[in-house]
């Protein structure tokens, strides 16, 4: 009985999810998690080899998935991704906006091109994803759900990642605004804010000194594992367990944002 109830709450069988950034470390873990919950998953990104490995992991877990290319710096590419998913599966129920880049510079060294690159990939791409996929979801009978990947830096700005912190704060604000707009149309929009999960985009800034400072402010005193994001994602994406959750920003950070010093 317990397993049936959990399946009723969190199961995603029959639903199609798209993970933009599914070829990355965190996005790949989320894509696999959705597939293990029963969804058909499209891992979208620029790296076809990583996409192939993600699809292989999904298949090994008994799920169904595919890789489709997307360039998040292009609105046309994101629109083409939606059309490709619809051509293949006929529907899209869930979107994770998970692509992102980082740049480590002192404030006076931040160049315009660096700032623009981060804002385009981390913020404008999220806006495009919400707008393009949200409009599609609003036109179908079954309720859709969008999950934007923000960061603890949306709440506590971090040094050396000025553009990144600003972009993620804006993602939370955008999420709340879009949630308000789409709620009457039956589409929920939430944000997931990871703490420190070592991935390709942040390895350059996590030197020994910075790591020690992060650990000192993390009550659980460790980095997160990518799989530890899946439970919160399932809650926010599930049409049953998360049915009354929209406009929320959920922090999965080992207590980092609960600490001041």
C-alpha positions as CSV (number, residue, x, y, z in Angstrom):
1,X,0.0,0.0,0.0
2,X,2.8,2.4,0.9
3,X,4.5,1.9,-2.5
4,X,1.2,2.5,-4.3
5,X,0.7,5.7,-2.4
6,X,4.2,7.0,-3.1
7,X,3.7,6.2,-6.8
8,X,0.4,8.1,-6.7
9,X,2.1,11.1,-5.2
10,X,5.4,11.2,-7.0
11,X,5.2,8.9,-9.9
12,X,5.6,10.5,-13.4
13,X,4.5,7.6,-15.6
14,X,3.1,8.8,-18.9
15,X,4.6,12.2,-18.6
16,X,7.3,13.7,-20.8
17,X,10.0,15.9,-19.3
18,X,12.6,18.1,-20.9
19,X,15.8,18.9,-19.1
20,X,17.6,21.8,-20.7
21,X,21.2,21.3,-19.4
22,X,20.6,17.6,-19.1
23,X,24.1,17.0,-20.3
24,X,25.7,18.6,-17.2
25,X,26.4,17.1,-13.8
26,X,23.3,18.3,-12.0
27,X,21.1,18.3,-15.0
28,X,22.1,14.7,-15.8
29,X,21.2,13.6,-12.3
30,X,17.8,15.3,-12.5
31,X,17.1,13.7,-15.9
32,X,17.9,10.3,-14.6
33,X,15.8,10.9,-11.5
34,X,12.7,11.9,-13.6
35,X,13.2,8.8,-15.7
36,X,13.4,6.5,-12.7
37,X,10.1,8.1,-11.5
38,X,8.6,6.9,-14.8
39,X,8.8,9.9,-17.1
40,X,10.1,9.9,-20.6
41,X,13.0,12.3,-20.5
42,X,14.7,14.4,-23.1
43,X,18.2,15.5,-22.1
44,X,18.9,18.7,-24.1
45,X,22.3,20.4,-24.4
46,X,25.2,21.1,-26.7
47,X,27.4,18.1,-25.9
48,X,26.2,15.1,-27.8
49,X,28.6,12.7,-26.2
50,X,27.5,13.6,-22.7
51,X,23.9,13.4,-23.9
52,X,24.5,9.9,-25.2
53,X,26.0,8.9,-21.8
54,X,22.9,10.4,-20.0
55,X,20.6,8.4,-22.3
56,X,22.5,5.2,-21.7
57,X,22.2,5.7,-17.9
58,X,18.4,6.2,-18.3
59,X,18.2,3.1,-20.4
60,X,20.2,1.1,-17.9
61,X,17.8,2.2,-15.2
62,X,14.9,0.9,-17.2
63,X,13.7,4.3,-18.4
64,X,13.1,5.9,-21.8
65,X,15.0,8.9,-22.9
66,X,16.6,10.8,-25.8
67,X,19.2,13.5,-26.4
68,X,18.3,16.5,-28.4
69,X,20.6,19.4,-29.2
70,X,19.9,22.9,-28.0
71,X,21.8,26.2,-27.8
72,X,20.4,28.2,-24.9
73,X,21.9,31.4,-26.2
74,X,19.4,31.2,-29.1
75,X,15.6,31.7,-28.7
76,X,15.2,30.0,-32.1
77,X,17.1,26.9,-30.9
78,X,14.9,26.6,-27.8
79,X,11.8,26.9,-29.9
80,X,13.1,24.2,-32.3
81,X,13.7,22.0,-29.3
82,X,10.1,22.2,-28.3
83,X,9.0,21.3,-31.8
84,X,11.4,18.4,-31.9
85,X,10.1,17.0,-28.7
86,X,6.5,17.3,-29.8
87,X,7.4,15.6,-33.1
88,X,8.9,12.7,-31.2
89,X,6.6,12.3,-28.3
90,X,3.6,14.4,-29.0
91,X,3.6,16.2,-25.7
92,X,5.6,18.0,-23.0
93,X,4.5,18.0,-19.4
94,X,7.6,19.2,-17.5
95,X,10.5,21.5,-18.2
96,X,13.7,21.9,-16.2
97,X,15.6,25.0,-17.1
98,X,19.0,23.8,-15.9
99,X,21.7,25.2,-18.2
100,X,24.1,27.6,-16.8
101,X,27.6,29.1,-16.8
102,X,29.8,30.8,-14.3
103,X,32.7,33.2,-14.4
104,X,35.2,33.9,-11.6
105,X,36.5,37.5,-11.5
106,X,37.0,40.2,-9.0
107,X,34.4,42.9,-9.4
108,X,36.6,45.4,-11.2
109,X,37.8,42.7,-13.6
110,X,34.3,41.6,-14.8
111,X,34.2,42.3,-18.5
112,X,31.1,43.2,-20.4
113,X,31.3,40.1,-22.6
114,X,31.7,37.9,-19.5
115,X,28.6,39.5,-17.9
116,X,26.6,39.2,-21.0
117,X,27.5,35.5,-21.5
118,X,26.4,34.6,-18.0
119,X,23.2,36.6,-18.2
120,X,22.2,35.1,-21.5
121,X,22.8,31.5,-20.4
122,X,21.5,31.8,-16.9
123,X,18.7,34.3,-17.1
124,X,17.6,35.0,-20.7
125,X,17.6,31.3,-21.5
126,X,15.3,30.6,-18.5
127,X,12.9,33.4,-19.7
128,X,12.9,31.9,-23.2
129,X,12.3,28.4,-21.8
130,X,9.4,29.5,-19.6
131,X,7.8,31.5,-22.3
132,X,8.1,29.0,-25.1
133,X,7.3,25.8,-23.2
134,X,4.9,27.6,-20.9
135,X,2.8,28.8,-23.8
136,X,2.6,25.2,-25.1
137,X,1.7,23.8,-21.6
138,X,-1.0,26.4,-21.2
139,X,-2.8,25.1,-24.2
140,X,-3.1,21.4,-23.1
141,X,-5.6,19.9,-20.7
142,X,-3.2,18.2,-18.3
143,X,-1.4,20.6,-16.0
144,X,2.3,21.3,-16.8
145,X,5.2,22.2,-14.5
146,X,8.4,24.2,-15.0
147,X,11.4,24.0,-12.6
148,X,14.1,26.7,-12.9
149,X,17.5,26.0,-11.4
150,X,18.6,28.9,-9.3
151,X,21.2,28.8,-6.5
152,X,22.0,29.7,-2.9
153,X,23.6,32.8,-4.4
154,X,20.1,34.1,-5.1
155,X,19.8,34.5,-1.4
156,X,23.3,35.1,-0.3
157,X,25.5,36.8,-2.9
158,X,29.0,35.3,-3.2
159,X,32.2,37.1,-4.0
160,X,34.1,36.4,-7.2
161,X,30.9,35.3,-9.0
162,X,29.1,38.7,-9.4
163,X,27.3,38.0,-12.7
164,X,26.4,34.5,-11.6
165,X,24.9,35.7,-8.3
166,X,22.9,38.5,-10.0
167,X,21.6,36.1,-12.6
168,X,20.4,33.5,-10.1
169,X,18.7,36.2,-7.9
170,X,16.9,37.3,-11.1
171,X,15.9,33.7,-11.8
172,X,14.1,33.5,-8.5
173,X,12.3,36.8,-9.2
174,X,11.4,35.7,-12.7
175,X,10.1,32.4,-11.4
176,X,7.8,34.2,-9.0
177,X,6.5,36.5,-11.8
178,X,6.0,33.8,-14.3
179,X,4.3,31.6,-11.6
180,X,1.8,34.4,-11.1
181,X,1.2,34.7,-14.8
182,X,0.8,31.0,-15.6
183,X,-1.2,29.9,-12.5
184,X,-4.6,30.8,-14.0
185,X,-3.5,28.7,-17.1
186,X,-2.8,25.6,-15.0
187,X,1.0,25.7,-15.2
188,X,3.1,25.7,-12.1
189,X,6.5,27.4,-12.0
190,X,9.1,26.9,-9.2
191,X,12.8,27.3,-8.5
192,X,15.2,24.9,-7.0
193,X,18.2,26.5,-5.3
194,X,21.2,24.1,-4.9
195,X,23.9,24.8,-2.4
196,X,27.4,23.7,-3.2
197,X,27.5,20.7,-5.5
198,X,30.9,20.3,-7.2
199,X,30.4,20.5,-11.0
200,X,32.3,21.7,-14.0
201,X,31.2,25.3,-13.7
202,X,32.3,25.9,-10.2
203,X,35.5,23.8,-9.8
204,X,37.7,26.8,-10.7
205,X,36.4,28.8,-7.7
206,X,36.4,26.1,-5.1
207,X,40.0,26.2,-4.1
208,X,41.1,24.9,-0.7
209,X,40.6,28.3,1.1
210,X,37.1,28.9,-0.4
211,X,36.1,25.3,0.3
212,X,37.1,25.7,3.9
213,X,34.9,28.8,4.2
214,X,32.0,27.1,2.5
215,X,32.2,24.1,4.9
216,X,32.4,26.5,7.9
217,X,29.0,27.9,6.9
218,X,27.4,24.6,5.9
219,X,26.0,22.9,9.0
220,X,26.1,19.5,7.4
221,X,29.8,20.2,6.6
222,X,30.0,18.6,3.2
223,X,29.2,19.1,-0.4
224,X,25.9,17.9,-1.9
225,X,25.7,14.9,-4.2
226,X,23.8,15.5,-7.5
227,X,21.3,12.8,-6.6
228,X,20.3,14.8,-3.5
229,X,18.4,17.3,-5.7
230,X,16.1,14.7,-7.1
231,X,13.6,14.4,-4.2
232,X,12.9,18.1,-4.2
233,X,12.6,18.2,-8.0
234,X,10.1,15.3,-7.9
235,X,8.0,17.2,-5.3
236,X,8.0,20.4,-7.3
237,X,7.3,18.7,-10.7
238,X,4.8,16.1,-9.6
239,X,1.2,17.1,-10.6
240,X,-0.1,15.5,-7.4
241,X,2.5,16.0,-4.6
242,X,3.3,19.5,-5.8
243,X,-0.2,20.4,-7.0
244,X,-0.5,23.5,-4.7
245,X,3.1,24.7,-5.0
246,X,4.0,27.5,-7.4
247,X,6.2,30.5,-7.1
248,X,8.4,28.7,-4.5
249,X,12.2,28.7,-4.2
250,X,13.3,25.5,-2.5
251,X,16.8,25.5,-1.1
252,X,18.8,22.2,-1.0
253,X,22.0,23.4,0.6
254,X,22.9,21.4,3.7
255,X,21.8,24.4,5.8
256,X,24.0,27.0,4.1
257,X,21.4,29.7,3.9
258,X,20.4,29.1,7.5
259,X,23.8,30.3,8.7
260,X,25.1,33.9,9.0
261,X,28.5,33.2,10.4
